[in-house]
């Protein structure tokens, strides 16, 4: 599993589109796509907002996103 694919998996399990997640977490569709593909990494505050939007503990995303650093 790539380091950002967990974000996509959780987003899809929760039934959100990239647009939905972006709207709730106050980021653009393009940003969500970039985070999922690994082209960009979200800031800590953005990671927390996405976790809250997905109703998961922030560590579930933060650990996965920044694990490979």
N, C-alpha and C positions, 0 to 999 in steps of 0.2 A: 504494500500500500504506500503510495507516495505521501510525502509529509503534509500535503494539503487536501488529499482526497477525503479525509475524515470529515472535513467541513462540508463537502458536497454530499457525502453519504448521509450525514445528520440532517442537512437541509432538505434533501429529498425525502427522507423518512418522515419528517415533520410536515411534508406537503407544501413547502414553500418554493416559489420560483426564485431565481436570482433577484428579480425585480422586487418581489415581496420582502426578501431578507434585506436588501439594500435600503428599501424604504423604512423598514422598522429600525434598522441599525444606523440610519442616517449616512449611508454611503451609496455610491452609484452602482448600477448594474455592472459596469465595466470593472469596478474595484472588486466586487464579489467574484467575478469571473477570473480576474488576475490572482486573487488569493487562492481560489480553488486550483488553478493551474500551476501555481508556484512561481509565477512571473513577478509577483510582489508579495510582501509580507505586511499584514496589518499591524498598526501600532497596538500597544497593549490595551489602550482604551477602546479601540475599535474591536479588538478580539473579545473584550468583555461585553461590549454592546451586542455583538453577534451572538455570543453565548446566551445572554439574557433573552434576545429575540427568539432563539431556538429552545429556550427553557431547559438548558443544560448547565451544569456547573462550569464556570469559566476554565477550570483546569483541564476539562475534557478537550477543549480547543487549543488552549495555550500550550499545553504539553505537546500536542501533536504538531502544531504549527512551528514551534521553535525547537523541537526535539533535535533536529539535525544540525543545529548551529554549533 
